Amino acid sequence: MKAIIVRAFGGPEVLRLEEAPDPRPGPGEVLVSVKAVGVNPVEAYLRSGSYPRRPDLPFTPGTDAAGLVSAVGSGVAVLKPGQRVYVYGAKAGVYAQKAVAEVSRVFPLPDTLSFEQGAAVGVPFGTAHRALFHHGKAKKGQTVLIHGASGGVGTAAVQLARAAGLTVIGTAGGPEGVAFVKALGADQALDHRTAGYLSGLAPDLIVEMLANVNLPEDLRVCALRGRIVIVGSRGEVTIDPRAAMTKDITIQGMTLWNMPDEDRALVHADLGRGFESGALAPVIGRSFPLAEAAKAHEAVMSPGARGKIVLIP
Ligand code: NAP
């Protein structure tokens, strides 16, 4: 099969398409013929070698994929060859034509979703769900500020929050980003490139995609007893702890990889209901051939997100 292989940490150009051995499913595992791959920012951090966790070289990047079951290992009864599925976390990276994953990480792909949309579920929707409902304790009637609503996680968070009956304020860059977030269904959309754009807000919950830039201002606007869930950060920031103290604000960090297996099953069951009802529908911004993974990495680290970036093997 063809797969992207990283042999040295570096810029996007280290993502090279190579011939790799076909993987085979062992007991309890599923072989998937990959039709679409989701590109997440963390894959760019890992590729560059700048992330605290460094994979052993060489490696194939990628966590999210969708495709067709090609074969199942012994003991797998819940999935059958030919079935449409999405994968969240295979044994090796999924920037490839084939992937093997434990059966607990392979989920039926609802008929309502394309393969591209299926590749946009695992990390983005899993993270948004976990941030809103587990860490953020979002409840119907509350107001959530989704800081970075135009990207993979943000678009998922807008849909999930709306479906749960929250009032949704989303931010994006520039007038086009604002129009995009409004069209997604946010009650209010704001341009995070404009000075003072958060003035007058008092959200109960903030889902934060760029904490190193926004955390001090988040603390200023967050409501009494509010929660700030840090999903993304790309550096350090200075805050005044008294700003959290005086309003009993909870600052909660999160990483999706820390979610226990039993929670993962519940989250994906809930997401499946949302996809089937039509309340949730992953938004695909751009797609690239697998061979152009380098261009996809440049795009995912550039401003102007419009939903998810996918690769087609
Ligand atoms: P993405 O698709 O590239 O989207 C990035 C988002 O950040 C866009 O909405 C972008 O808006 C927005 N942004 C840019 N400047 C901003 C600012 N000053 N204030 C607020 N938002 C700003 O990335 P993603 O997949 O949604 O992931 C978002 C972040 O969360 C990334 O840093 C990623 O690494 C992290 N993440 C963490 C976890 C976890 O487990 N903790 C899981 C998934 C992702 P414009 O492009 O419109 O300017």
Residues whose N, C-alpha, C, O or C-beta is under 5 A from the ligand:
A	BS01	NAP	P41 V42 V123 T127 H147 G148 A149 S150 G151 G152 V153 G154 T171 A172 G173 G177 H192 M209 L210 V213 I230 V231 G232 S233 M254 T255 L256 W257 V300 S302 P303 G304 A305 G307
